[in-house]
């Protein structure tokens, strides 16, 4: 896959070389509002480049940022030109899915020499005869790598002009082909679920995120850099932009639907303590990424993932465990605003959400797929120039997992489970920063593994203070608790703490969410 990406981006650079101009530096990214003649219609664009030290103040509504100079701008609306995103014949994404599987399978078999990739008509017949099983792969393979693979299948269709719902079946079709024909191991039920469901979710998030970067009005080095970084996020989209010639198309028309966005990058230390003892345990460097896409309180017909939140943490320096410490996300599938017209400062959104969870370190592993009802509210607080944002989600978890010593088998160190979860968070925004708390509670009933019922909780208080411009300093405390009631083994009771200190830089200036 690494060689494929290198070749892909060499092609991108070659394809764009004709537009190279005398740009001696990359323009800085800023959030720019391009006003239409009506004064009510605007679009959000990211100028060329990667990062900026200054970002124009931006908010959806004047109540989000009292000092917003654009407070009279009431409507944020983007209507992409459908002629620029035509739907290509279905045989094109189908062929790409087959080619993608064949290419990766060939690499695994002939370059990496992987045993599972040595296939024949006999292995296919055996897979069809045995049918679906539950595999024993690593936690990170099943709950992180497979969703990423599903995203590639999804974007073969999404980047060829297909809608979200039309693209989702490609994640399943690509996964089914891989499980039946591209491995000499029986097809895995958990792989089909994770690759399909988390795959289309990640695929839509990456599709919309790459749309923020692409700007077809740009040329030269600015254009090349944009196509390059959009391709890093979404390789299949970059591939299709090359095939269709869009990578070199120049137009001032809006080609893609995009929403307001908030980004935050932070770096610091994370100490995973021994139990509840402080100043013990493993100290690592931690890099965090947070993104809020869209405005749930915007009056409109809600499409899948018009609003989503995603955050990730890398734990660097802990060579005994996964460097990917956490990836969590949720987004809207449907919903409506329940706002009170008599009080413009009170906002309520109720909807159906999809969730993705992945936590992985030496103490705990928790992950899974969830669907459920959620409510997001925003109310002014009694303190001047502040507001309270609260979310509550009640979810069904059709597929989940949690680590268990009693389920260690091969690479597998966890139970496959199903169950329920509850997620609550509440934050108070101030002029000087914010403070708040987040709590996730999971009930996991073992489906495959040691018969048990697990109750896992993650409590995360957080405090952040503004320093200069968009530079922040913050701390987060995490309390992990677990109660496991087993049928054939002793029950498990675990408590553990984490403490994180960090410096963060935010890109954007709306205060809808801060976590």
Order of alpha helices (4+ residues) and beta strands (2+ residues): alpha-beta-beta-alpha-alpha-alpha-alpha-alpha-alpha-alpha-alpha-beta-beta-beta-beta-beta-beta-beta-beta-beta-beta-beta-beta
